[in-house]
Every structure is written in C-alpha cells, then in structure tokens.
C-alpha cells in the first residue's frame, strides 16, 4: 500500500506511526534485528569478540532501533560476564541522537525499579551532551521515574553546563518544602555547584541569574596535587571545600605498625583532619568524637606484639606481620580497639557519623561492630585481581567519577576496559552476610574461587532514620536545617579490600581515592542532618 493511499484512510498521527513502521520494516530493521540476535548469542556464549562486532553494528544505526536493540541485549549477558554487560551499556551511553534517547527514556520510565535502569543511568555518567540533559529533564518531570531521580540529579551535578543547572532548579521548584530525599539531593548538589547552601529556591535562582556566565567558565583546577582532586567536577570540588565548615575527619593510627596512612591522602585532597593514636582515642572517646563526622581507621597491626624497651621490631619475611628480634623478654600486648571503643563507634554511626575501614580494619572493627552485615572470609595471598561495578548495584553516589573515560563520539563510562586491584598479603576477603542491606560497590570475578567472596568495596548504613529537628531551625554548625519530614539518616560504613598505595596504576589508585572523596561528601551530608541535636 502506498503512502498516498494510506493518507486517505488514516488520520495524521496514525499515518505517521504507520509510515514509521513501514520504514522500520525495511532492510535497516532487518539488519538491526540480525545484529541484535547475533549480539544476544555472543553474550550468552561469553564471546567478547563476537559481541563487540555485533554491538558496533547495532550502534552504527545510532537511532531508536539501536537503543532498543542494545537495551534488549544487555539482560542476555550472563552474570559471570559483567565486563561484557558494561560493554553493551557503554555503547548505549555514547549515543546522543534524540530518537535514541527518547527510546531510552521510554524504557527507563516503563521499568524505573529494574536493576538495568539503574545501570543505564550509571553508564551515562560521562556523557555531558545537551541531548542527555533533555533526557534527565524528562525523567525528573515524570513521577513514574521516581526511583531513578536521585541518581539523575547526581548525573546533572557532574555535567558542568548551564542547562543542567536550569534543569536542577526547575526540579527543585517542584520539590521544595516537600521534605523528600529528592529535594535533599537537589539542594546538596546545587550547594556543591554554587559553593554554598542557599536554602530557598529563590536564593539559588537569584545567585544563578547573577552568576550564570561565570560558574562554568574555564577555571583553575586544584592541579598538581597528584590526587583525584585534580580531576574532580565542580560539584564535588565545591563539596570538598565546604567540608571546612562541616564535621571533622578523624584518622585513627596504630601505635605498632600502620600499613597505610590515609592522612597522607587527605592532606593533598585539602580535607581538614586530625590523626590520633588509637590509645589516645580510647583514653577520651567523647572528646575525640565531639564535632567529628568521619572516623577513618588506618590498616594497622592490632594483634599481640612484643612491647618491651629492648625489643628491635622486624617483619616476618613470609608475611607482613611485625615480629620481635633481639629480645628474650617478649612482653606482649595488643594495639587493638577495645570492646568499649567498638560500642562507642556503633553509637557514633547510629547518630549520623560515618566510618571508613580498609584491609585488616574488617577484623578489628567492622565484624566486631556489625557482624550482622559483614564478616571476614579467608585470608588472601598477595595477588592482582580484576574489578568493576556490580550490575544492578550502581545507584550509590559513592561511584561518582570512578569509571569515566573516553568512548566513541563522546565521553562515557569505560567499565569494559581492564581494571586491576592489588590485594595485599593476608588481606581478609569480604563476606557479605546481609545482601539486602549491603551494597557491593566493586567486585572481582577473579575472587569467585575464594568461597564466592567477590567483593572489593562495600557500603552499608546500620541503624534507623530518626526524626530531624524542627524545620527552619538553624543548626549549631550554621547550616539551614532540612525539612523534618526527611528525617536524619544513620551514617555510612565503607570497607575496601586492601588499601591505598598498593595500586599500580593512577587509574586504579584514583578509583580508591574517588570512593574516599564520595564517601566523605556523603558522610558530611548525614552528619549535618543530625547537627541540630548536637
């Protein structure tokens, strides 16, 4: 049937739909369908080469059919082939065609709770095109997309373009004074971008109107720190700067042996902090925790060790354990957090403080305080393992900036590229006890043989949300209090396998530093929620 004959039978909208169907039923659709079937078969077989070829053929079309095809292929990738899964989504997230993004939006709104939908938003984190801003605007305006909206706000905060701020301000207008988590996320994102929490939407809009042309002008970045701060987007940079007005960061050191010194990372990051021996902390925990938002426990030796004056400390050549040499007295004692300290840190987190641990901190602190969430698995030998984000668990803002790189016609996540994590000797593997309450941020398939304890970085929030102080009450820290209906969340506990300084490449070291920066920013948010009660 010709288009002329169709036009006499159908109203205009029906005619357009039918013409579209005729176009898509031609050779292009047949080729796309063939490529999609080939990609699905390659995905199921775990054939990376064949999958790459088929994905390239699908993506070449660049429009709605390509987006739909890639969205159909991704769920077919077996869970054991995460790198191939991210390869498919990286191709999707490099697409900027309006029709393709309309198709993506349709899929996300139709299934906003689906793990794949979270992963799609995550995969777009490096794409800063105007077309993607339009997609985000659509998602924020549609109530059906509510489960994805906080993640969308995080993406907009990274984009560093005026249209993204315009979209945030419009969304803030819809949410202001509703006391929702989305309102809180928008407000904190705007505060990071503008360098100050201005509270009311009118204040943000007034400042934006006066400074619109200045905010994203070429700026002098931190530069030369040798840390991830040299690469941070403006929202996170603003968040780090505002930490000077927030809660303190306390680093607990071991007296015998520290295998890592996180304070040496915090200094070039520009994070105000204090390093303290665990013994000093335990001598007056209330004073140490006053005004503290974050406690970081260095990986340190906390077991029995000779402490007599004539002892000459050494290291076991077959491990990294400290040993006594040149001494026959062997006056042993531990350098371990006491049971009382464990209980106090549990209360600290329940009241909005946050804890970061690495490596042996799993045994010394985390499993003693929160063994209903995590436990220590088998000790690992020194090794290098692959790692990547866990499909379906990418909604956490702690993953901001972790996997961004160049791809195709724009920048997007490059999670399919090899990443390698150096595991230290005797690092305890991470055994997740409550999968419903623990988010595995990074995992490694190379650790599958280790009792399936594949986690590389995990986070959880132990405790309950409590009622926040009255609305509009000023906090003692000087910040405007969020609406009471939002509630004050407990703090975060972030644990990572192995530690800083062990990663061979800057990319992998920056992965860990990105996690730390994101954790500090989120921890400050939670601490401020409780600040009015302090």
LUMZA-854107 format. One record per residue (C-alpha): residue in three letters; x, y, z; residue number from 1. Coordinates in steps of 0.1 Angstrom, whole numbers, plus 5000, padded with zeros to 4 digits. Example, Ala and Ser with C-alpha at 12.3 -4.5 7.8 and 13.67 -1.06 7.14 Angstrom:
<atoms>
residuo:east:north:up:num
ala:5123:4955:5078:1
ser:5137:4989:5071:2
</atoms>
This chain:
<atoms>
residuo:east:north:up:num
unk:5000:5000:5000:1
unk:5014:5034:4990:2
unk:5017:5064:5013:3
unk:4992:5083:4992:4
unk:4965:5056:4996:5
unk:4973:5054:5034:6
unk:4968:5092:5038:7
unk:4932:5089:5026:8
unk:4924:5062:5051:9
unk:4943:5073:5083:10
unk:4944:5105:5105:11
unk:4977:5123:5105:12
unk:4991:5107:5137:13
unk:4981:5072:5127:14
unk:4997:5079:5093:15
unk:5030:5089:5108:16
unk:5030:5058:5130:17
unk:5023:5036:5102:18
unk:5049:5052:5079:19
unk:5074:5047:5107:20
unk:5065:5011:5109:21
unk:5069:5008:5071:22
unk:5104:5024:5073:23
unk:5115:5002:5102:24
unk:5103:4971:5084:25
unk:5128:4977:5056:26
unk:5164:4964:5053:27
unk:5177:4986:5081:28
unk:5154:4969:5107:29
unk:5162:4935:5093:30
unk:5199:4942:5096:31
unk:5194:4956:5131:32
unk:5174:4926:5142:33
unk:5200:4903:5128:34
unk:5228:4921:5147:35
unk:5207:4921:5179:36
unk:5202:4883:5176:37
unk:5239:4879:5170:38
unk:5248:4900:5200:39
unk:5224:4880:5222:40
unk:5240:4848:5211:41
unk:5275:4861:5216:42
unk:5265:4874:5251:43
unk:5251:4841:5262:44
unk:5283:4823:5249:45
unk:5306:4849:5266:46
unk:5322:4856:5232:47
unk:5336:4891:5237:48
unk:5349:4894:5201:49
unk:5317:4885:5185:50
unk:5297:4906:5209:51
unk:5319:4937:5202:52
unk:5313:4932:5164:53
unk:5276:4928:5168:54
unk:5273:4958:5193:55
unk:5292:4980:5168:56
unk:5267:4970:5141:57
unk:5237:4978:5163:58
unk:5251:5011:5175:59
unk:5261:5022:5140:60
unk:5224:5029:5132:61
unk:5225:5054:5161:62
unk:5188:5060:5165:63
unk:5158:5045:5183:64
unk:5162:5010:5169:65
unk:5198:5009:5180:66
unk:5190:5020:5216:67
unk:5162:4994:5218:68
unk:5185:4967:5204:69
unk:5212:4974:5230:70
unk:5187:4975:5258:71
unk:5175:4941:5246:72
unk:5210:4926:5245:73
unk:5222:4938:5280:74
unk:5199:4914:5300:75
unk:5211:4885:5280:76
unk:5247:4888:5293:77
unk:5253:4861:5320:78
unk:5261:4875:5355:79
unk:5296:4860:5353:80
unk:5304:4882:5323:81
unk:5300:4917:5338:82
unk:5326:4932:5316:83
unk:5306:4923:5285:84
unk:5275:4937:5301:85
unk:5292:4971:5306:86
unk:5305:4970:5271:87
unk:5269:4969:5258:88
unk:5258:4998:5281:89
unk:5289:5018:5272:90
unk:5279:5017:5236:91
unk:5243:5027:5245:92
unk:5256:5056:5267:93
unk:5277:5070:5238:94
unk:5246:5077:5218:95
unk:5233:5113:5216:96
unk:5206:5110:5190:97
unk:5173:5125:5202:98
unk:5153:5095:5190:99
unk:5177:5071:5206:100
unk:5174:5090:5239:101
unk:5136:5090:5236:102
unk:5137:5052:5234:103
unk:5160:5051:5264:104
unk:5137:5074:5283:105
unk:5107:5052:5274:106
unk:5124:5021:5287:107
unk:5135:5038:5320:108
unk:5101:5052:5328:109
unk:5085:5018:5320:110
unk:5107:5000:5345:111
unk:5123:5025:5369:112
unk:5129:4999:5396:113
unk:5147:4975:5373:114
unk:5185:4969:5380:115
unk:5191:4976:5343:116
unk:5176:5010:5346:117
unk:5199:5020:5374:118
unk:5229:5007:5354:119
unk:5218:5028:5323:120
unk:5218:5060:5344:121
unk:5252:5050:5358:122
unk:5266:5043:5323:123
unk:5257:5078:5312:124
unk:5278:5095:5339:125
unk:5304:5107:5314:126
unk:5281:5118:5286:127
unk:5276:5156:5290:128
unk:5257:5163:5258:129
unk:5227:5186:5257:130
unk:5206:5158:5244:131
unk:5213:5138:5276:132
unk:5203:5169:5297:133
unk:5169:5167:5279:134
unk:5166:5130:5289:135
unk:5173:5139:5325:136
unk:5148:5167:5324:137
unk:5121:5143:5312:138
unk:5130:5118:5339:139
unk:5128:5144:5367:140
unk:5094:5156:5355:141
unk:5078:5122:5353:142
unk:5067:5108:5387:143
unk:5068:5073:5374:144
unk:5106:5077:5372:145
unk:5109:5085:5409:146
unk:5132:5055:5418:147
unk:5158:5069:5394:148
unk:5155:5106:5401:149
unk:5182:5110:5428:150
unk:5207:5093:5405:151
unk:5197:5116:5377:152
unk:5204:5146:5400:153
unk:5239:5132:5407:154
unk:5245:5129:5369:155
unk:5233:5165:5363:156
unk:5256:5178:5390:157
unk:5286:5163:5371:158
unk:5278:5179:5338:159
unk:5292:5214:5342:160
unk:5269:5230:5318:161
unk:5242:5258:5324:162
unk:5214:5237:5310:163
unk:5220:5211:5337:164
unk:5216:5237:5364:165
unk:5185:5251:5348:166
unk:5170:5216:5350:167
unk:5180:5212:5386:168
unk:5164:5245:5396:169
unk:5131:5236:5378:170
unk:5131:5202:5396:171
unk:5139:5220:5429:172
unk:5108:5242:5423:173
unk:5087:5211:5422:174
unk:5102:5195:5453:175
unk:5108:5225:5476:176
unk:5094:5222:5511:177
unk:5081:5187:5504:178
unk:5107:5172:5527:179
unk:5117:5144:5502:180
unk:5150:5127:5497:181
unk:5149:5141:5462:182
unk:5147:5176:5475:183
unk:5176:5170:5498:184
unk:5197:5156:5469:185
unk:5189:5185:5446:186
unk:5197:5210:5473:187
unk:5231:5194:5482:188
unk:5240:5192:5445:189
unk:5232:5229:5440:190
unk:5252:5238:5471:191
unk:5282:5219:5458:192
unk:5279:5237:5424:193
unk:5274:5272:5439:194
unk:5298:5267:5468:195
unk:5272:5274:5495:196
unk:5238:5260:5507:197
unk:5215:5289:5500:198
unk:5184:5271:5513:199
unk:5154:5285:5494:200
unk:5150:5281:5457:201
unk:5146:5318:5452:202
unk:5181:5324:5467:203
unk:5196:5297:5444:204
unk:5179:5312:5414:205
unk:5189:5347:5422:206
unk:5225:5338:5426:207
unk:5224:5317:5394:208
unk:5209:5346:5374:209
unk:5237:5368:5385:210
unk:5265:5343:5380:211
unk:5253:5320:5352:212
unk:5281:5330:5328:213
unk:5308:5326:5354:214
unk:5301:5293:5371:215
unk:5313:5270:5343:216
unk:5338:5294:5327:217
unk:5373:5278:5324:218
unk:5386:5275:5359:219
unk:5419:5268:5375:220
unk:5416:5233:5390:221
unk:5434:5222:5421:222
unk:5462:5208:5399:223
unk:5494:5193:5409:224
unk:5481:5175:5440:225
unk:5488:5141:5425:226
unk:5454:5130:5437:227
unk:5420:5126:5422:228
unk:5412:5162:5432:229
unk:5430:5173:5401:230
unk:5401:5158:5381:231
unk:5370:5165:5402:232
unk:5339:5180:5387:233
unk:5328:5213:5402:234
unk:5300:5199:5424:235
unk:5324:5176:5442:236
unk:5351:5202:5444:237
unk:5326:5226:5460:238
unk:5316:5198:5484:239
unk:5352:5193:5494:240
unk:5357:5230:5500:241
unk:5326:5232:5521:242
unk:5339:5204:5544:243
unk:5359:5231:5562:244
unk:5326:5243:5577:245
unk:5314:5207:5585:246
unk:5323:5179:5608:247
unk:5359:5169:5615:248
unk:5376:5139:5599:249
unk:5395:5118:5625:250
unk:5421:5092:5614:251
unk:5429:5065:5639:252
unk:5465:5052:5637:253
unk:5481:5021:5652:254
unk:5510:5025:5676:255
unk:5529:4994:5665:256
unk:5526:4993:5627:257
unk:5505:5012:5601:258
unk:5504:4995:5567:259
unk:5487:5026:5553:260
unk:5484:5062:5563:261
unk:5452:5077:5549:262
unk:5461:5111:5564:263
unk:5487:5114:5538:264
unk:5460:5111:5511:265
unk:5437:5136:5529:266
unk:5463:5163:5531:267
unk:5467:5169:5493:268
unk:5430:5164:5489:269
unk:5426:5195:5511:270
unk:5405:5177:5537:271
unk:5407:5191:5573:272
unk:5415:5162:5595:273
unk:5433:5151:5626:274
unk:5454:5119:5631:275
unk:5453:5103:5665:276
unk:5467:5071:5680:277
unk:5440:5046:5690:278
unk:5453:5046:5725:279
unk:5447:5084:5728:280
unk:5412:5080:5712:281
unk:5403:5053:5738:282
unk:5415:5075:5766:283
unk:5388:5101:5759:284
unk:5364:5089:5732:285
unk:5337:5116:5739:286
unk:5362:5144:5734:287
unk:5376:5127:5703:288
unk:5342:5123:5687:289
unk:5329:5158:5695:290
unk:5323:5176:5662:291
unk:5335:5146:5643:292
unk:5317:5135:5612:293
unk:5340:5107:5599:294
unk:5364:5082:5616:295
unk:5389:5065:5593:296
unk:5408:5035:5607:297
unk:5442:5030:5591:298
unk:5451:4995:5582:299
unk:5474:4986:5611:300
unk:5487:4957:5631:301
unk:5465:4952:5662:302
unk:5475:4918:5674:303
unk:5499:4907:5701:304
unk:5534:4921:5697:305
unk:5564:4925:5719:306
unk:5565:4960:5735:307
unk:5595:4957:5758:308
unk:5621:4985:5757:309
unk:5649:4963:5743:310
unk:5628:4949:5715:311
unk:5641:4955:5680:312
unk:5610:4954:5657:313
unk:5612:4935:5624:314
unk:5590:4919:5598:315
unk:5583:4882:5591:316
unk:5598:4877:5556:317
unk:5569:4853:5548:318
unk:5542:4878:5558:319
unk:5538:4914:5566:320
unk:5534:4907:5603:321
unk:5557:4925:5628:322
unk:5580:4903:5648:323
unk:5603:4909:5677:324
unk:5641:4905:5671:325
unk:5670:4908:5695:326
unk:5648:4903:5726:327
unk:5643:4875:5751:328
unk:5617:4891:5773:329
unk:5587:4892:5749:330
unk:5564:4914:5769:331
unk:5534:4911:5746:332
unk:5504:4933:5744:333
unk:5478:4943:5717:334
unk:5472:4975:5699:335
unk:5435:4968:5694:336
unk:5404:4989:5697:337
unk:5387:4979:5730:338
unk:5352:4965:5733:339
unk:5341:4998:5747:340
unk:5355:5016:5717:341
unk:5336:4993:5694:342
unk:5303:5000:5712:343
unk:5310:5038:5711:344
unk:5317:5037:5674:345
unk:5285:5018:5668:346
unk:5266:5046:5685:347
unk:5286:5071:5666:348
unk:5274:5057:5633:349
unk:5238:5053:5645:350
unk:5239:5090:5654:351
unk:5250:5101:5619:352
unk:5288:5096:5620:353
unk:5305:5075:5593:354
unk:5334:5050:5594:355
unk:5359:5041:5567:356
unk:5380:5010:5571:357
unk:5403:4991:5548:358
unk:5421:4957:5548:359
unk:5426:4945:5584:360
unk:5400:4970:5597:361
unk:5374:4944:5587:362
unk:5385:4922:5615:363
unk:5395:4949:5641:364
unk:5363:4970:5638:365
unk:5337:4961:5612:366
unk:5330:4925:5620:367
unk:5331:4932:5658:368
unk:5306:4961:5655:369
unk:5283:4950:5626:370
unk:5287:4912:5621:371
unk:5251:4910:5610:372
unk:5262:4929:5579:373
unk:5297:4917:5571:374
unk:5321:4890:5582:375
unk:5357:4882:5573:376
unk:5363:4854:5549:377
unk:5395:4835:5542:378
unk:5428:4855:5542:379
unk:5441:4861:5507:380
unk:5476:4858:5494:381
unk:5492:4887:5476:382
unk:5476:4890:5441:383
unk:5463:4912:5414:384
unk:5426:4909:5405:385
unk:5402:4925:5381:386
unk:5374:4946:5394:387
unk:5343:4965:5382:388
unk:5310:4978:5393:389
unk:5283:4953:5402:390
unk:5254:4951:5377:391
unk:5222:4963:5394:392
unk:5241:4979:5424:393
unk:5252:5012:5407:394
unk:5227:5035:5424:395
unk:5251:5046:5451:396
unk:5266:5081:5447:397
unk:5298:5066:5460:398
unk:5306:5055:5425:399
unk:5307:5091:5411:400
unk:5336:5095:5387:401
unk:5350:5060:5393:402
unk:5347:5047:5357:403
unk:5347:5077:5334:404
unk:5368:5078:5303:405
unk:5367:5084:5265:406
unk:5344:5063:5243:407
unk:5334:5068:5207:408
unk:5317:5101:5198:409
unk:5315:5114:5234:410
unk:5328:5106:5269:411
unk:5311:5079:5289:412
unk:5319:5051:5313:413
unk:5346:5027:5301:414
unk:5339:4999:5326:415
unk:5346:4973:5300:416
unk:5383:4982:5300:417
unk:5406:4962:5322:418
unk:5410:4974:5358:419
unk:5433:4958:5383:420
unk:5432:4958:5421:421
unk:5463:4949:5441:422
unk:5455:4927:5471:423
unk:5480:4927:5499:424
unk:5492:4895:5516:425
unk:5468:4883:5543:426
unk:5440:4907:5533:427
unk:5408:4892:5547:428
unk:5382:4886:5520:429
unk:5348:4903:5525:430
unk:5319:4880:5533:431
unk:5285:4898:5528:432
unk:5261:4885:5555:433
unk:5230:4905:5546:434
unk:5229:4911:5509:435
unk:5197:4931:5512:436
unk:5214:4958:5534:437
unk:5249:4958:5520:438
unk:5257:4974:5486:439
unk:5287:4958:5469:440
unk:5302:4988:5450:441
unk:5331:4969:5433:442
unk:5336:4932:5428:443
unk:5361:4909:5411:444
unk:5353:4877:5392:445
unk:5389:4866:5400:446
unk:5378:4861:5436:447
unk:5350:4837:5428:448
unk:5371:4807:5438:449
unk:5375:4823:5472:450
unk:5342:4809:5486:451
unk:5324:4833:5462:452
unk:5335:4863:5483:453
unk:5340:4886:5453:454
unk:5335:4920:5470:455
unk:5363:4946:5467:456
unk:5344:4976:5482:457
unk:5312:4975:5502:458
unk:5290:5001:5520:459
unk:5261:4999:5544:460
unk:5242:5021:5568:461
unk:5234:5005:5601:462
unk:5206:5020:5621:463
unk:5173:5037:5616:464
unk:5163:5070:5602:465
unk:5153:5093:5631:466
unk:5131:5124:5632:467
unk:5150:5155:5622:468
unk:5149:5188:5642:469
unk:5121:5212:5635:470
unk:5120:5228:5600:471
unk:5138:5261:5596:472
unk:5157:5258:5628:473
unk:5193:5269:5624:474
unk:5219:5243:5633:475
unk:5248:5250:5656:476
unk:5271:5244:5625:477
unk:5254:5273:5608:478
unk:5235:5254:5581:479
unk:5198:5256:5575:480
unk:5181:5225:5587:481
unk:5164:5203:5561:482
unk:5126:5198:5565:483
unk:5118:5175:5594:484
unk:5099:5150:5572:485
unk:5131:5139:5555:486
unk:5145:5125:5587:487
unk:5181:5121:5598:488
unk:5198:5090:5584:489
unk:5224:5069:5602:490
unk:5260:5072:5590:491
unk:5278:5050:5565:492
unk:5303:5022:5569:493
unk:5326:5018:5539:494
unk:5351:4990:5537:495
unk:5376:4982:5510:496
unk:5398:4952:5503:497
unk:5435:4961:5505:498
unk:5444:4997:5507:499
unk:5460:5029:5493:500
unk:5494:5029:5479:501
unk:5491:4993:5467:502
unk:5475:5001:5434:503
unk:5500:5001:5405:504
unk:5483:5025:5381:505
unk:5470:5060:5387:506
unk:5436:5049:5373:507
unk:5432:5022:5400:508
unk:5446:5044:5428:509
unk:5422:5071:5417:510
unk:5393:5046:5419:511
unk:5401:5042:5456:512
unk:5405:5080:5460:513
unk:5372:5086:5442:514
unk:5355:5063:5466:515
unk:5371:5081:5496:516
unk:5361:5116:5483:517
unk:5325:5105:5475:518
unk:5323:5088:5509:519
unk:5334:5120:5527:520
unk:5309:5141:5509:521
unk:5280:5117:5517:522
unk:5292:5114:5553:523
unk:5291:5151:5558:524
unk:5255:5152:5545:525
unk:5244:5127:5571:526
unk:5263:5144:5599:527
unk:5246:5177:5591:528
unk:5212:5160:5593:529
unk:5220:5153:5629:530
unk:5238:5185:5637:531
unk:5208:5203:5653:532
unk:5207:5177:5681:533
unk:5243:5182:5690:534
</atoms>
